[in-house]
Amino acid sequence: MSQVDIAKVDYHHFNSSTVNFGLRIPVSLSVVTPLVTSSTILDEFSLLFATAIGTPQLDAKRQEIEDTFVKGRLCHISRARLSGALRVLAIKTAEGLLSKFLYDLEETLRLVGVDGATGAVGKSDPSQGALTSIGQTKAIGAGPGNESQPDPTYPGADILIDLAAGLVAAVKSTNLAAGEQAAQQKHAEECALLKKAAGDAAKNAAVEQAKQQKAAGEAAAQKKKDEEVAAQKKVEEAAAQKAVGEAAAKKKAAEQAAEKAAVEQAAQQKAVDEAAAQKKTEEEAAAKKKVEEAAARKATGEALAKKMAGEEAAAKEKAAKAAAEKQAAEEAAAKKAAEEAAARQKAEQAAAEKKAAEEAAKKKAEEEAEAKKKAEEAAAQKKEAEEKAARMKVEEEAKKKQVEEAKETAKDAMKIPVGTTAENTKVVAALNLVGKCANGYSWKRVEGGFLCAGRGHYVADAQLTAP
């Protein structure tokens, strides 16, 4: 076994003591194959397969694939992940190809030239283009008696069709003669079809790029919207914090007012105590003078002092209770404001989430509608291709029948002796169709053809064989 690794060049030559040949291989493709002196059919097919991928006709397709991984929709795929996917695709493609290899080969052998009488393979018909051959292979495979039917859904079917077109074109080029203008015209038409396919692929790539740009714009709009929602949320949080700060400030002011009231009350109590002490001193002074009156009024003075002390205590308790109630009311108001702000924020967040969910559902519905539309278009295209293939088959059968009838008519004409008037209905009809004698004279057999009785029109034998 010999292994060739391609790095930076397009063409490589395999050399040995007995073998020397050139092979075009795509850049960066590694080929492992035995030497030609011991190769198998699959080894030869593998080399032709690799050569077909590197043909100039597929330059646009290869460039499109490379651009997809460099700057297209698959440029973000990691190398490890890509290598694994390529390995799986290669295995699936090989399985699909080998599962129907013999069937496709037999059908291709039948298409490149068959002797109708013996069924033996003959020379290829250069007028049959690569794309036409591929379409006929699919049409023939649907007939009875072919047990291994082609499966158009196996992985890599489109790739194999394109590669088969390149291989058949390569085989056809070896059999073309200088004067086969019809085959060259067919080849030009196929090249035009391939060019149109490349243009359609470019157009599809542009549509895909427009979709990606649209998605990027929608993502940017969504990002801007999220930023606006976040900014609004920050504003609401700042407002809530401000409300909490104001409530704390009010609470602190209430505490300071309560402290001030307590200080004033203490001052009042001190003044009352001092007044009471002064009064008591005066009463004691008066008592010294009036011991008897003092004794009589002592009980009254003590009762009055107790009453005043009770009233003062009640006033203190009432003031403290009022301050506590005021503070509790302010704290409840602040708590209620914070709860209302939180509830408002929660409601706005729920509304935003609901709107985002509705937009996502709408986008999903649009994507499903687009996918359905594409599937319907693909089905319509497939149906049109099948109808076209059926029409081509009918036209080919009609042409073949016409050729056979012309041959039979020519055979009958050849049997007519020279100097004898043609009486065979089919021969006369063919002569009138080709010669177009305006007078309707009968036709007489002469050397190499027929001559009308008026001797104004002549039809050669070769003209009768034409369909």
C-alpha positions in Angstrom: 0.0 0.0 0.0 1.2 3.6 -0.7 -0.1 6.8 1.0 0.0 10.3 -0.6 -0.7 13.4 1.5 -1.6 16.5 -0.4 -0.6 19.8 1.3 -0.3 22.8 -1.0 -0.5 21.6 -4.6 -3.2 20.4 -7.0 -1.4 17.7 -9.0 0.7 14.7 -7.9 2.4 11.9 -9.8 2.5 8.3 -8.6 5.8 6.6 -9.6 7.2 3.1 -9.3 9.6 1.0 -11.3 6.8 -0.2 -13.6 4.0 2.4 -13.1 4.0 6.2 -14.0 0.8 8.2 -14.3 -0.6 11.6 -13.4 -3.8 12.2 -11.3 -5.6 15.4 -10.3 -6.5 15.3 -6.6 -8.2 18.1 -4.6 -6.0 20.1 -2.2 -5.7 18.7 1.3 -7.0 15.2 0.3 -5.2 12.1 1.6 -5.5 9.1 -0.6 -4.6 5.6 0.5 -4.6 3.1 -2.4 -2.7 0.1 -3.7 -0.5 0.6 -6.8 -2.3 0.3 -10.1 -0.7 -3.0 -10.9 -2.7 -4.6 -8.0 -5.7 -2.3 -7.8 -9.3 -3.5 -7.6 -12.4 -2.0 -9.2 -13.2 0.0 -6.0 -9.6 1.3 -5.9 -9.9 2.6 -9.4 -13.3 4.1 -8.7 -11.9 5.8 -5.6 -9.2 7.4 -7.7 -11.7 8.6 -10.3 -14.0 9.8 -7.6 -11.3 11.9 -6.0 -10.3 13.2 -9.5 -14.0 14.1 -10.2 -14.2 16.2 -7.1 -11.2 18.2 -8.2 -12.4 18.9 -11.8 -12.8 22.6 -12.9 -16.5 22.1 -13.4 -16.9 21.8 -9.7 -14.7 24.8 -8.7 -17.7 27.0 -7.8 -19.3 24.2 -5.7 -16.0 23.6 -3.9 -15.5 27.3 -3.3 -19.1 27.6 -1.9 -18.4 24.8 0.5 -15.1 26.3 1.7 -16.7 29.8 2.1 -19.5 28.3 4.2 -16.9 27.1 6.8 -14.7 30.3 6.5 -17.2 33.1 6.6 -20.7 31.4 6.2 -23.2 29.9 8.5 -20.8 27.1 9.7 -17.8 29.3 10.5 -18.4 28.9 14.2 -18.0 25.1 14.2 -14.9 23.9 16.1 -12.3 21.8 14.2 -12.8 18.8 16.4 -16.5 18.8 16.0 -16.2 19.3 12.2 -13.8 16.4 11.9 -16.2 14.1 13.8 -19.1 15.2 11.6 -17.0 14.7 8.4 -16.1 11.2 9.5 -19.7 10.3 10.2 -20.8 11.8 6.8 -18.0 9.9 5.0 -19.1 6.6 6.6 -22.8 7.2 5.7 -22.0 8.2 2.2 -19.8 5.2 1.7 -22.5 2.9 3.1 -25.2 4.4 0.8 -22.8 4.3 -2.3 -21.7 0.7 -1.8 -25.2 -0.5 -1.0 -26.3 0.3 -4.6 -22.9 0.4 -6.3 -23.5 -2.6 -8.5 -27.0 -1.4 -9.5 -25.7 2.0 -10.5 -22.7 0.5 -12.4 -25.0 -1.8 -14.4 -27.4 1.0 -15.2 -24.5 3.2 -16.3 -23.1 0.4 -18.5 -26.5 0.1 -20.1 -26.7 3.8 -20.7 -23.2 4.4 -22.2 -24.0 2.0 -25.1 -26.0 -1.3 -25.6 -26.4 -3.5 -28.6 -30.2 -4.0 -28.8 -29.9 -7.4 -30.5 -27.4 -9.1 -28.3 -27.5 -7.0 -25.1 -23.7 -6.6 -25.2 -22.1 -3.4 -24.1 -21.0 -1.3 -27.1 -19.2 2.1 -27.5 -20.5 5.0 -25.6 -22.9 7.5 -27.3 -21.3 10.9 -27.0 -24.7 12.6 -27.6 -25.8 11.4 -24.2 -24.8 14.0 -21.6 -23.9 13.3 -18.1 -27.0 15.0 -16.6 -29.3 13.1 -19.1 -27.7 9.8 -18.2 -28.2 10.4 -14.5 -31.9 11.3 -15.0 -32.4 8.2 -17.2 -30.8 6.0 -14.6 -33.4 7.1 -12.1 -36.2 6.5 -14.5 -35.1 3.0 -15.5 -34.6 1.9 -11.9 -38.3 2.3 -11.3 -39.3 -0.6 -13.7 -40.3 -4.1 -12.7 -37.6 -6.8 -12.2 -35.0 -4.4 -10.6 -34.9 -5.7 -7.1 -32.3 -3.2 -5.8 -34.1 0.1 -6.4 -32.1 3.4 -5.9 -32.9 5.3 -2.8 -32.8 9.1 -3.3 -32.9 9.7 0.4 -29.6 8.0 1.4 -27.0 10.4 2.7 -24.9 12.1 0.0 -27.3 11.4 -2.9 -27.0 14.9 -4.3 -23.2 14.8 -3.9 -23.1 11.5 -5.8 -25.3 12.8 -8.6 -22.9 15.8 -9.1 -19.8 13.5 -8.9 -21.4 11.0 -11.4 -22.0 13.9 -13.8 -18.3 14.8 -13.6 -17.2 11.1 -14.1 -19.5 10.5 -17.1 -18.2 13.8 -18.6 -14.6 12.6 -18.1 -15.3 9.2 -19.7 -17.2 11.0 -22.6 -14.2 13.3 -23.3 -12.0 10.2 -24.1 -14.5 9.0 -26.8 -15.2 12.3 -28.5 -14.1 12.6 -32.1 -13.3 15.9 -33.8 -16.5 15.9 -35.8 -19.0 15.1 -33.0 -20.6 18.5 -32.9 -23.8 17.3 -31.4 -22.1 15.9 -28.3 -20.2 19.1 -27.9 -23.4 21.1 -28.0 -24.9 18.8 -25.4 -21.9 19.3 -23.2 -22.3 23.1 -23.6 -25.9 22.8 -22.5 -24.9 20.8 -19.5 -22.2 23.4 -18.6 -24.9 26.1 -18.8 -27.1 24.0 -16.5 -24.3 23.6 -14.0 -23.6 27.4 -14.3 -27.2 28.1 -13.6 -27.2 25.7 -10.6 -24.1 27.6 -9.3 -26.0 30.9 -9.7 -29.0 29.5 -7.9 -26.7 28.4 -5.1 -25.2 31.9 -4.9 -28.6 33.4 -4.8 -29.6 31.0 -2.0 -26.5 31.9 -0.1 -27.4 35.6 -0.4 -30.9 34.9 0.9 -29.4 32.9 3.8 -27.0 35.8 4.6 -30.0 38.3 4.5 -31.8 36.0 7.0 -28.8 36.0 9.2 -28.5 39.8 9.1 -32.2 40.1 9.9 -31.7 37.7 12.9 -28.7 39.8 14.0 -30.9 42.9 13.8 -33.7 41.3 15.8 -31.1 40.2 18.4 -29.7 43.7 18.6 -33.3 45.1 19.0 -34.0 42.5 21.7 -30.8 43.4 23.5 -31.7 47.1 23.4 -35.1 46.3 24.7 -33.6 44.2 27.6 -31.3 47.1 28.4 -34.2 49.5 28.5 -36.1 47.1 30.8 -33.0 46.8 33.0 -32.7 50.6 33.2 -36.3 50.9 34.1 -35.9 48.3 36.7 -32.9 50.2 38.2 -35.0 53.4 38.2 -37.8 51.6 40.1 -35.3 50.1 42.5 -33.8 53.6 43.1 -37.3 55.0 43.7 -38.0 52.1 46.2 -34.7 52.8 47.9 -35.5 56.5 48.0 -38.9 55.7 49.6 -37.2 53.4 52.2 -34.7 56.2 52.9 -37.5 58.8 53.4 -39.3 56.4 55.7 -36.1 55.9 57.7 -35.6 59.7 57.8 -39.2 60.2 59.0 -38.6 57.5 61.7 -35.4 59.2 62.8 -37.2 62.6 62.9 -40.0 61.0 65.0 -37.4 59.5 67.4 -35.7 62.9 67.7 -39.1 64.6 68.4 -39.8 62.0 71.0 -36.4 62.6 72.6 -37.0 66.4 72.6 -40.5 65.9 74.1 -39.0 63.7 76.8 -36.3 66.4 77.6 -39.0 69.1 77.8 -41.1 66.9 79.9 -38.1 66.2 82.3 -37.5 70.0 82.4 -41.2 70.6 83.3 -41.0 67.8 85.9 -37.9 69.4 87.4 -39.6 72.8 87.5 -42.7 71.2 89.1 -40.4 69.5 91.6 -38.6 72.7 92.4 -41.9 74.6 92.7 -43.2 71.9 95.0 -40.0 72.0 97.1 -40.2 75.8 97.3 -43.8 75.5 98.2 -43.0 72.9 100.9 -40.3 75.2 102.3 -42.8 78.1 102.4 -45.4 75.8 104.0 -42.8 74.6 106.6 -41.9 78.3 107.3 -45.5 79.1 107.7 -46.0 76.0 109.8 -43.4 77.3 112.2 -45.4 80.4 112.7 -48.7 78.6 112.6 -48.0 75.2 114.1 -51.6 74.7 114.8 -52.8 75.8 111.2 -50.1 73.7 109.7 -51.2 70.6 111.5 -54.7 71.3 110.3 -53.7 71.9 106.7 -51.1 69.2 106.5 -53.4 66.5 105.5 -55.0 68.8 102.9 -51.5 69.7 101.4 -50.4 66.0 101.3 -53.6 65.0 99.5 -53.2 67.9 97.0 -49.5 66.8 96.3 -50.6 63.2 95.7 -53.3 64.4 93.2 -50.9 66.6 91.4 -48.3 63.8 91.2 -51.0 61.4 89.8 -52.0 63.9 87.2 -48.4 64.5 86.2 -47.8 60.8 85.9 -50.9 60.3 83.8 -49.8 63.2 81.5 -46.4 61.6 81.1 -47.9 58.2 80.2 -50.3 59.8 77.7 -47.6 61.7 76.0 -45.4 58.5 75.7 -48.3 56.5 74.3 -49.1 59.2 71.7 -45.4 59.2 70.6 -45.3 55.4 70.3 -48.6 55.4 68.3 -47.2 58.1 66.0 -44.0 56.2 65.4 -45.9 52.9 64.8 -48.1 54.7 62.2 -45.1 56.1 60.4 -43.4 52.7 60.3 -46.6 51.0 58.9 -46.9 53.7 56.2 -43.2 53.2 55.2 -43.7 49.4 55.1 -46.9 49.8 53.0 -45.1 52.0 50.5 -42.3 49.5 50.1 -44.8 46.6 49.6 -46.6 48.6 46.9 -43.4 49.4 45.1 -42.4 45.6 45.2 -45.8 44.6 43.9 -45.7 47.2 41.1 -42.2 45.9 40.1 -43.3 42.3 40.1 -46.4 43.1 37.9 -44.2 45.0 35.4 -41.7 42.1 35.2 -44.6 39.6 34.6 -45.9 41.7 31.8 -42.5 41.9 30.2 -42.1 38.1 30.4 -45.6 37.6 28.9 -44.8 39.9 26.0 -41.4 38.1 25.4 -43.2 34.7 25.4 -45.8 36.0 22.9 -43.0 37.3 20.5 -41.2 34.0 20.7 -44.4 32.1 19.9 -45.0 34.4 16.9 -41.4 34.0 15.7 -41.7 30.2 15.9 -44.9 30.2 14.0 -43.3 32.3 11.2 -40.3 29.9 11.1 -42.7 26.9 10.8 -44.6 28.6 8.0 -41.4 29.3 6.1 -40.2 25.7 6.5 -43.6 24.4 5.3 -43.4 26.7 2.2 -39.8 25.5 1.4 -41.0 21.8 1.7 -43.9 22.5 -0.7 -41.6 24.2 -3.2 -39.2 21.3 -3.0 -42.0 18.8 -3.6 -43.2 20.8 -6.6 -39.7 20.9 -8.1 -39.3 17.1 -7.6 -42.7 16.5 -9.3 -41.7 18.7 -12.2 -38.4 16.8 -12.6 -40.2 13.5 -12.6 -42.7 14.7 -15.2 -39.8 16.0 -17.4 -38.0 12.6 -17.1 -41.2 10.8 -18.1 -41.7 13.1 -21.1 -38.1 12.5 -22.2 -38.5 8.8 -22.0 -41.7 8.9 -24.1 -40.0 11.1 -26.7 -37.0 8.7 -26.8 -39.3 5.7 -27.3 -41.2 7.5 -30.0 -38.0 8.4 -31.8 -36.8 4.8 -31.4 -40.0 3.5 -32.9 -39.7 6.0 -35.7 -36.2 4.8 -36.5 -37.4 1.2 -36.5 -40.3 1.9 -38.8 -37.9 3.8 -41.1 -35.5 0.8 -41.2 -38.4 -1.6 -42.0 -39.6 0.7 -44.8 -36.1 1.0 -46.2 -35.8 -2.8 -46.1 -39.1 -3.1 -48.0 -38.0 -0.5 -50.5 -34.7 -2.3 -51.2 -36.6 -5.5 -52.1 -38.4 -3.8 -55.0 -36.6 -4.7 -58.3 -35.0 -2.0 -60.4 -37.5 -0.8 -63.1 -40.5 -1.8 -61.1 -43.1 0.7 -59.9 -43.4 0.9 -56.1 -46.7 -0.4 -54.8 -46.0 -1.0 -51.1 -48.2 1.4 -49.1 -45.5 2.3 -46.5 -42.8 2.7 -49.1 -45.0 5.0 -51.3 -46.0 7.0 -48.2 -42.3 7.4 -47.2 -41.4 8.4 -50.8 -44.2 11.0 -51.0 -43.1 12.4 -47.6 -39.4 12.7 -48.6 -39.8 13.5 -52.4 -43.0 15.6 -52.1 -44.0 15.1 -55.8 -46.6 17.8 -56.4 -48.3 15.9 -59.3 -48.8 12.7 -57.4 -46.9 10.5 -59.9 -46.0 7.0 -59.1 -42.5 6.1 -58.1 -40.2 3.8 -60.1 -37.3 1.8 -58.7 -33.9 2.9 -60.2 -30.3 2.3 -59.2 -29.6 3.8 -55.8 -33.2 5.1 -55.2 -36.6 6.0 -56.8 -37.7 8.4 -59.5 -41.2 9.7 -60.0 -43.0 9.0 -63.3 -42.7 12.6 -64.3 -38.9 12.3 -63.8 -38.9 15.5 -61.8 -38.3 14.1 -58.3 -35.7 11.7 -57.0 -35.3 10.0 -53.6 -32.1 8.2 -52.6 -32.1 5.0 -50.6 -30.2 6.8 -47.8 -33.1 9.3 -47.4 -35.5 6.5 -46.6 -33.4 5.3 -43.6 -33.6 8.7 -41.9 -36.3 8.9 -39.2 
